Amino acid sequence: MPEHYKPLREDRGPRRVGESIEQLRPGSTALSSLQQRWTEVAGDALAAHARPTKLAGGTLVITVDDPAWASQLKWLEGDLVTRCNDALGTIAVTATRAVVRAPRST
């Protein structure tokens, strides 16, 4: 057996796909849940201009279509973090960071 090979120290029985994905990309199931419920969490106005795109190390990266919405997100950060965690039922989001991207042309 090669030296770099290390057997898994866990039950190798069947498990849900989401559990496997969560091991490979921590935060991915929480992000997916937030993406699905984003309008409920953020409200119609914010959801029309912003989307959660990444969750890593407790920071939720939100892509917005205008710098004004990035400023708005900074003002709403505390409330938005609370609403995200309430929706997830756990403390997965501790901060937000806005990234401005131009809307896609159709």
N, C-alpha and C positions, 0 to 999 in steps of 0.2 A: 504494500500500500504506500503511495507517495507520501512524503512528509507534509506536503501542503494540504492533504486531504484530512478533514476533520469530520467525523460523523455528527449528525444532528443529535442534540440532547433533548429531544422532545418526542412526543407521541407522533408517529408518522401515519396515523390513521386518517380517514377521510375528514375533511374540514370544508367549511364554506369558502368559496372563491374570495370573498371579501377579506377573510382572515389572512389568506395567503398574500393578497395584494397589500394589505396593511403592513405585513412583515417586510415586503420589498420596498414599499414607499410609505413610510409612516405619515399619517395625516391624510392619506388619499381617500379613505372612506368618509372621513369628516368633511373633506372638501367636496366630495361628490354629493353628500347630503345637503350641504349648504348651497351648492349650485342648483339642486333640484328645488329647494325651498326659498331661494333668494328673494323672490318678490314678497313672500310672506315675512321674511326677516328684515329686509331693507325698506319695504314699502314700494309702491308703484313708481313714484317719481325718481327715486335713487336707482331702482332696478332698471329703469329705462336707459340709464347712462353709465352704469357700473356693473361689473361682473366679478365674482371671486375667481381667481385663476390659479392660486397656489397657496398652500398652507404648509409652512415649514418652521419648526422651532417655536410654534405658538403664534407666529406672525402670519396673518391672512393678507395676502397680496390681492388688491382689488384693482382691476383695470378699468379706467374711466375714459370717456371720449372727449373730455375737455378739462383744461386746468382748473376751471371754476369748480368742477365736481371734486377734484382732488382736494381743494381747500375746504369744501363742504364736508368731505369725509373726515378731515382732521378735526373739525368741530364736533362731529358726530361719533368720534372714535369710542368713547366710553360707553355710550348707549348701544352702539353697534356691536361691540365686544360682548356686552351682556346679552343682547338679543341672539347673537350667534350661539353662545354657550347654552342659553335657554333652549334653543331649537335643537341643539345636539344632545342635551341632557348631560353634558360633561364640560369640564373646563379644557377646551382644546385651543381656544383663541385667546391670546393675551394682549395682542396689539394688531394694528392694521397698518398697511403701507399702500399708498395709491401710486399707480403707474399710469401715465397718460399715453394713450394710443389713439391715433386718428380712427374714426369709424371706417368700416370697410365700405368701399363703393360697390354698388350692385349693378 
